[in-house]
Amino acid sequence: MIMRTRQTDTVDSGRRRFWRSRVGWLVLASVLACLVVLVPSAVSGFQPGALVVAEILVAGIVLGLGRQGIDTLALRLVGVSTIVLYGWVFLNHRREHSSVCVGLAGCQGLALGTLFGALVASLFLAVIAVPVTLLWNHGARTLRPEFPRPRTPKQWVIVAICGLALALALDVLLGVPSPP
């Protein structure tokens, strides 16, 4: 039986509190970055190019703030750019009162185009967010990866299953019809 002392309990609760606050900040900043880009687009239909560039700059700066590893930053960049691109697509189609996609080929093309567009958009956001992160953290030492890497074949299988589940969720989210 392992006995815990008051000191280790205090340290553990301090770590939990820090982790929750840091994760909470990173999630809140990601939501704020999405809102910075999507809300002006939802309020007014057409935006000048300078305003879109300013929105992307602000979103990149917001994503770069905070102590985070490069893997956490990359995950947040891809997540925010995917949500923003899907948001733009749905907002534009809602404004035009048309369906998002027509037919299997159109829906799959939209899903793949938006997914690859999100990867390209995340590279643009990374050009802004990575230098901000380096400045915020006073160097590159804190950019070490935070997520554990899969080591066993079983862990890699779990990662592959999660990737397939995400791809299926993307199809369901877009309402992509499957062939009979």
VMD Tcl script that draws the C-alpha trace (Angstrom):
set ca {
  {0.00 0.00 0.00}
  {1.37 3.38 -1.02}
  {0.89 6.18 1.44}
  {0.60 9.69 0.11}
  {1.82 12.63 2.04}
  {0.22 16.03 2.25}
  {3.07 17.53 0.23}
  {2.58 15.21 -2.77}
  {-1.19 15.79 -2.66}
  {-0.60 19.54 -2.78}
  {1.83 19.18 -5.69}
  {-0.58 16.88 -7.57}
  {-3.53 19.25 -7.09}
  {-1.34 22.17 -8.18}
  {-0.38 20.31 -11.35}
  {-4.00 19.43 -12.07}
  {-5.08 23.03 -11.54}
  {-2.27 24.30 -13.80}
  {-3.06 21.75 -16.50}
  {-6.76 22.58 -16.44}
  {-6.11 26.30 -16.59}
  {-3.59 25.93 -19.43}
  {-5.84 23.62 -21.41}
  {-8.76 25.91 -20.72}
  {-6.79 28.89 -22.02}
  {-5.69 27.03 -25.16}
  {-9.26 25.93 -25.95}
  {-10.65 29.39 -25.21}
  {-8.03 30.99 -27.46}
  {-8.90 28.54 -30.26}
  {-12.60 29.39 -29.99}
  {-11.73 33.10 -29.94}
  {-9.60 32.70 -33.08}
  {-12.53 31.02 -34.86}
  {-14.91 33.77 -33.77}
  {-12.53 36.53 -34.86}
  {-12.63 35.17 -38.40}
  {-16.23 33.90 -38.65}
  {-18.32 36.55 -36.88}
  {-17.53 39.46 -39.24}
  {-18.19 37.14 -42.16}
  {-21.56 36.13 -40.68}
  {-22.60 39.71 -39.93}
  {-21.69 41.28 -43.25}
  {-21.60 39.17 -46.36}
  {-18.73 40.66 -48.36}
  {-15.50 41.74 -46.71}
  {-12.61 43.65 -48.22}
  {-9.36 41.75 -48.55}
  {-7.57 43.95 -46.02}
  {-10.14 43.06 -43.35}
  {-9.75 39.34 -44.04}
  {-5.96 39.64 -43.77}
  {-6.34 41.56 -40.48}
  {-8.69 38.85 -39.14}
  {-6.19 36.13 -40.05}
  {-3.35 38.09 -38.42}
  {-5.32 38.49 -35.20}
  {-6.32 34.81 -35.24}
  {-2.68 33.77 -35.74}
  {-1.54 36.00 -32.88}
  {-4.24 34.65 -30.55}
  {-3.29 31.06 -31.45}
  {0.40 31.77 -30.84}
  {-0.10 33.04 -27.30}
  {0.38 30.60 -24.45}
  {2.89 27.96 -23.44}
  {2.45 25.05 -25.82}
  {4.45 22.43 -27.64}
  {4.75 22.38 -31.41}
  {2.35 19.43 -31.65}
  {-0.31 21.23 -29.61}
  {0.14 24.33 -31.75}
  {-0.12 22.30 -34.97}
  {-3.28 20.56 -33.75}
  {-4.85 23.91 -32.84}
  {-3.86 25.45 -36.19}
  {-5.40 22.60 -38.19}
  {-8.52 22.54 -36.01}
  {-9.16 26.27 -36.22}
  {-8.50 26.47 -39.96}
  {-10.82 23.49 -40.59}
  {-13.63 25.04 -38.54}
  {-13.14 28.42 -40.22}
  {-13.20 27.00 -43.75}
  {-16.28 24.88 -43.07}
  {-17.88 27.92 -41.45}
  {-17.18 30.06 -44.52}
  {-18.60 27.39 -46.81}
  {-21.79 26.99 -44.77}
  {-22.23 30.75 -44.30}
  {-21.92 31.41 -48.03}
  {-24.35 28.66 -48.96}
  {-26.81 29.79 -46.30}
  {-26.70 33.31 -47.72}
  {-27.35 32.01 -51.24}
  {-30.09 29.63 -50.03}
  {-28.54 26.74 -51.93}
  {-27.49 23.27 -50.87}
  {-23.93 22.82 -49.75}
  {-23.23 20.07 -52.26}
  {-25.11 18.16 -54.93}
  {-24.49 14.49 -55.57}
  {-21.83 12.14 -54.32}
  {-19.00 13.57 -56.41}
  {-19.82 17.16 -55.42}
  {-19.97 16.36 -51.71}
  {-16.76 14.36 -51.73}
  {-15.05 17.09 -53.73}
  {-16.23 19.69 -51.23}
  {-15.04 17.59 -48.29}
  {-11.61 16.94 -49.78}
  {-11.21 20.50 -51.04}
  {-12.11 21.97 -47.68}
  {-9.83 19.53 -45.86}
  {-6.82 20.32 -48.06}
  {-7.72 24.00 -47.97}
  {-7.66 23.81 -44.18}
  {-4.17 22.32 -44.27}
  {-2.97 25.16 -46.50}
  {-4.73 27.73 -44.30}
  {-3.06 26.22 -41.23}
  {0.32 26.82 -42.91}
  {-0.59 30.49 -43.36}
  {-1.65 30.70 -39.72}
  {1.58 28.93 -38.69}
  {3.63 31.68 -40.36}
  {2.09 34.04 -37.82}
  {1.57 31.76 -34.79}
  {5.01 30.11 -34.58}
  {6.98 33.38 -34.28}
  {4.43 34.66 -31.75}
  {4.88 31.46 -29.73}
  {8.66 31.80 -29.89}
  {8.45 35.39 -28.66}
  {5.87 34.57 -25.98}
  {7.95 31.71 -24.58}
  {11.36 33.43 -24.94}
  {12.83 30.81 -27.24}
  {12.34 27.42 -28.80}
  {12.92 25.29 -25.69}
  {9.20 25.13 -24.87}
  {8.26 23.98 -28.36}
  {9.10 20.38 -27.49}
  {6.29 17.96 -28.39}
  {3.81 17.41 -25.56}
  {1.80 14.44 -26.79}
  {3.26 10.99 -26.19}
  {4.24 9.17 -29.35}
  {2.69 5.75 -29.98}
  {5.30 3.10 -29.24}
  {3.59 -0.27 -29.66}
  {1.73 -1.63 -32.69}
  {-1.47 -1.65 -30.63}
  {-1.15 2.10 -30.03}
  {-0.58 2.72 -33.75}
  {-3.72 0.70 -34.54}
  {-5.68 2.88 -32.11}
  {-4.32 6.00 -33.83}
  {-5.32 4.60 -37.24}
  {-8.83 3.76 -36.00}
  {-9.22 7.27 -34.59}
  {-8.10 8.71 -37.94}
  {-10.66 6.61 -39.82}
  {-13.36 7.62 -37.32}
  {-12.52 11.28 -37.92}
  {-12.73 10.78 -41.69}
  {-16.12 9.10 -41.30}
  {-17.28 11.91 -39.01}
  {-16.29 14.41 -41.69}
  {-18.46 12.61 -44.24}
  {-21.40 12.41 -41.81}
  {-21.00 16.09 -40.87}
  {-21.24 17.10 -44.50}
  {-24.07 14.70 -45.17}
  {-22.14 12.91 -47.88}
  {-24.39 10.22 -49.30}
  {-22.91 6.79 -49.65}
  {-23.51 4.74 -52.79}
  {-26.22 2.06 -52.51}
}
mol new
graphics top color blue
foreach p $ca { graphics top sphere $p radius 0.5 }
foreach p [lrange $ca 0 end-1] q [lrange $ca 1 end] { graphics top cylinder $p $q radius 0.2 }
display resetview
